[in-house]
Amino acid sequence: MPKFAGPDLKKEFDHQWEVISRGAVDLLPEGEFEDRLRESIKENRPLRIKQGFDPTSPDIHIGHTVGIRKLRQFQDLGHKIVLIVGDYTAMIGDPSGQSATRPRLTYSDIMKNAETYQAQFFKVLDKSKTEVHFNGEWFNGMSFVDIMELATKFTVARMLERDDFTNRMARQAPISIHELFYPLMQGYDSVAIKADVEIGGTDQKFNLLVGRTIQEAYNVGPQLVLTMPLLVGLDGEAKMSKSLGNHIGIDEPAREIFGKAMSIPDELIYTYFELATDLDQRQLGEIKERLSRPDINPMALKKELGETLVDMYHPDGSGKQAREEFERVFSKKQLPDEIPEVSAEDLKRMGIDRSKIYLVNLITKNNLAKSNSEARKLIQGGGVSINGKKITDPDYEFNLSAEIVLKVGKRRFLKVLP
């Protein structure tokens, strides 16, 4: 980041502020954020921009990338990105927005999930310009005295100002003591890495502001706070979440990303373009104008969105291929070019008798459903077909005498060879 002064300083500040503030909900404290950015540019001192991620489930979805893409914008402006992988905070679980205490994960489960996070961060960020820390680096070495010292830095009264805690108390729902430590631990992460700015979703605002208090208590300059909107999931109701199954994973196959994009409610098309893609203001304005026209079918814009999302996380051209396959399979009722295959020998290794194949078993053994109960629901709901014929009997059995194509849901296919 070169030094700037005079008119050049103003020009660079205006440019950076436009990029940083684009799409943001909060930039706090007001005024101080601008002053610190201007000072950073003037003194050629990159800001340290922090965001934390708790690996409570494997894989990053595009809801996570709303913040990660903002980090990339800071990175492109010359600032330093610091990612915190919450191997210790994940064992508590962030209580933000929760109506009940989260189930606790084992450390081994957390670390297994963290492996996928580390690989997927850099589908968006420049790895060579990014610091990654596990907060176990500092929490693992803290004594009980250190933890008690941290606990003195914040009051119970202020902690209970959180809406989620207040609502749970009003409903007489339990709040575990360990949940109160989560904002303190997240704040201490900012102490440990000397964060200048912390990014999070709007549901994180309380935690991010606690970080300022904790930093000041440890004589570290208080961080600035930037919040981004929460991306609503495919159901059109709840925040995108893997646990709710309303997500699009960035590591999913191209056809899966595209197919899921087609299920986005029409009223969220613009929001997804705005929060989940890199379109500039002019392009977003064109999308908004087209959506307002009665002669434009929203499906056409969904297909553009699907192509864009696929190309962001797969090689260029993958979006066009995924679109063509979708149109072939769903619009023209044809089969995809590539379908996984299993042979009679494969069935035998799975413990499936080809002379009497139980359909539910075939589906679950080939990972087309998570459980027998899910497979039965799919069948009963009309979501399963064999060679184009819908099967609705959950106890359906058949003899494999010829090649079949099994379709489960909208996008899962399996070819079974005799």
ZISULCOR-V560944 format. One record per backbone hydrogen bond with DSSP energy under -1.0 kcal/mol. CO is the residue of the C=O (numbers start at 1). NH is the residue of the N-H. E is the energy in kcal/mol with one decimal. If there is no record, write none. Layout:
BEGIN
CO&NH&E ; CO&NH&E
END
This chain:
BEGIN
5&8&-1.2 ; 6&10&-1.8 ; 7&11&-2.5 ; 8&12&-2.6 ; 9&13&-2.8 ; 10&14&-2.8 ; 11&15&-2.0 ; 12&16&-2.8 ; 13&17&-3.1 ; 14&18&-2.0 ; 15&19&-1.9 ; 16&20&-2.9 ; 17&21&-2.5 ; 21&24&-1.7 ; 26&227&-1.8 ; 28&225&-3.0 ; 29&33&-2.0 ; 30&32&-1.0 ; 31&35&-2.2 ; 32&36&-2.6 ; 33&37&-2.2 ; 34&38&-2.6 ; 35&39&-2.3 ; 36&40&-2.3 ; 37&41&-2.3 ; 38&42&-2.4 ; 39&43&-2.6 ; 40&45&-2.4 ; 47&80&-2.3 ; 48&196&-2.4 ; 48&197&-2.1 ; 49&82&-3.1 ; 50&199&-2.7 ; 51&84&-2.3 ; 53&86&-2.9 ; 54&56&-2.6 ; 60&250&-2.3 ; 61&64&-1.2 ; 61&65&-1.1 ; 64&68&-1.6 ; 65&69&-2.9 ; 67&71&-2.2 ; 68&72&-2.1 ; 69&73&-1.6 ; 70&74&-2.0 ; 71&75&-2.6 ; 72&76&-2.7 ; 73&77&-1.2 ; 74&79&-2.3 ; 75&78&-1.5 ; 80&49&-3.5 ; 81&131&-2.8 ; 82&51&-1.6 ; 83&133&-2.6 ; 84&53&-3.0 ; 85&87&-2.1 ; 85&135&-1.8 ; 86&90&-2.0 ; 88&91&-1.0 ; 89&92&-1.3 ; 89&93&-2.7 ; 95&98&-2.4 ; 106&110&-2.0 ; 107&111&-2.4 ; 108&112&-1.8 ; 109&113&-2.1 ; 110&114&-2.2 ; 111&115&-1.1 ; 113&117&-1.4 ; 114&118&-2.3 ; 115&119&-1.4 ; 116&120&-2.2 ; 117&121&-2.3 ; 120&123&-1.8 ; 121&124&-1.6 ; 121&125&-2.2 ; 126&129&-1.5 ; 127&130&-1.6 ; 131&83&-3.1 ; 133&85&-3.2 ; 134&137&-2.3 ; 135&139&-2.4 ; 136&140&-1.7 ; 139&142&-1.2 ; 143&147&-1.9 ; 144&148&-2.3 ; 145&149&-2.1 ; 146&150&-2.1 ; 147&151&-2.1 ; 148&152&-1.0 ; 150&153&-1.6 ; 155&159&-1.9 ; 156&160&-2.4 ; 158&161&-1.3 ; 159&162&-1.5 ; 162&166&-2.7 ; 163&167&-3.0 ; 164&168&-1.9 ; 165&169&-2.4 ; 166&170&-2.2 ; 167&171&-1.6 ; 168&173&-3.4 ; 169&172&-1.2 ; 176&179&-1.3 ; 177&180&-1.2 ; 179&182&-1.1 ; 181&185&-2.7 ; 182&186&-2.6 ; 183&187&-2.3 ; 184&188&-2.2 ; 185&189&-1.7 ; 186&190&-1.0 ; 187&191&-1.2 ; 188&192&-2.7 ; 189&193&-1.8 ; 190&195&-1.8 ; 196&224&-3.3 ; 197&50&-3.4 ; 198&226&-2.3 ; 200&228&-2.2 ; 201&204&-2.2 ; 202&205&-1.2 ; 204&208&-2.5 ; 205&209&-2.1 ; 206&210&-2.2 ; 207&211&-1.7 ; 209&213&-1.4 ; 210&214&-2.6 ; 211&215&-2.5 ; 212&216&-2.3 ; 213&217&-2.0 ; 214&218&-1.2 ; 215&220&-2.9 ; 216&219&-1.6 ; 224&198&-2.3 ; 225&28&-2.8 ; 226&200&-1.7 ; 227&25&-3.0 ; 228&202&-1.4 ; 231&240&-2.9 ; 233&236&-2.2 ; 238&233&-3.2 ; 241&246&-1.4 ; 246&234&-2.3 ; 248&62&-2.3 ; 249&252&-1.2 ; 253&257&-2.3 ; 254&258&-2.5 ; 255&259&-2.4 ; 256&260&-2.5 ; 257&261&-2.0 ; 258&262&-1.4 ; 260&263&-1.6 ; 261&264&-1.3 ; 265&268&-2.1 ; 266&269&-1.5 ; 268&272&-2.4 ; 269&273&-2.1 ; 270&274&-2.7 ; 271&275&-2.9 ; 272&276&-2.4 ; 280&284&-2.6 ; 281&285&-2.2 ; 282&286&-1.7 ; 283&287&-2.0 ; 284&288&-2.6 ; 285&289&-2.1 ; 286&290&-2.4 ; 287&291&-2.3 ; 288&292&-1.1 ; 290&293&-1.1 ; 293&296&-1.3 ; 297&300&-1.7 ; 298&302&-2.1 ; 299&303&-2.2 ; 300&304&-1.5 ; 301&305&-2.5 ; 302&306&-3.1 ; 303&307&-2.4 ; 304&308&-2.4 ; 305&309&-2.7 ; 306&310&-2.3 ; 307&311&-2.4 ; 308&312&-1.3 ; 310&314&-1.3 ; 315&318&-2.2 ; 317&321&-1.9 ; 318&322&-2.6 ; 319&323&-2.3 ; 320&324&-2.4 ; 321&325&-2.3 ; 322&326&-2.4 ; 323&327&-2.6 ; 324&328&-2.1 ; 325&329&-2.9 ; 326&330&-3.2 ; 327&332&-1.9 ; 328&334&-3.1 ; 340&415&-3.1 ; 342&417&-3.0 ; 343&347&-2.2 ; 344&348&-2.1 ; 345&349&-2.0 ; 346&350&-1.4 ; 347&352&-2.9 ; 348&351&-1.3 ; 353&356&-1.8 ; 354&400&-3.0 ; 357&398&-1.8 ; 358&362&-2.1 ; 359&363&-2.2 ; 360&364&-2.3 ; 361&365&-2.6 ; 363&368&-2.6 ; 364&367&-1.7 ; 371&375&-2.2 ; 372&376&-2.5 ; 373&377&-2.0 ; 374&378&-2.3 ; 375&379&-2.2 ; 376&380&-2.8 ; 377&381&-2.0 ; 378&383&-3.0 ; 379&382&-1.7 ; 383&409&-3.2 ; 384&391&-2.8 ; 385&407&-2.7 ; 386&389&-2.2 ; 389&386&-2.4 ; 393&396&-1.8 ; 396&359&-2.3 ; 398&357&-3.4 ; 399&401&-1.2 ; 404&416&-2.4 ; 405&387&-2.8 ; 406&414&-2.2 ; 407&385&-2.2 ; 408&412&-1.3 ; 412&408&-3.0 ; 414&406&-3.5 ; 415&342&-2.3 ; 416&404&-2.0
END
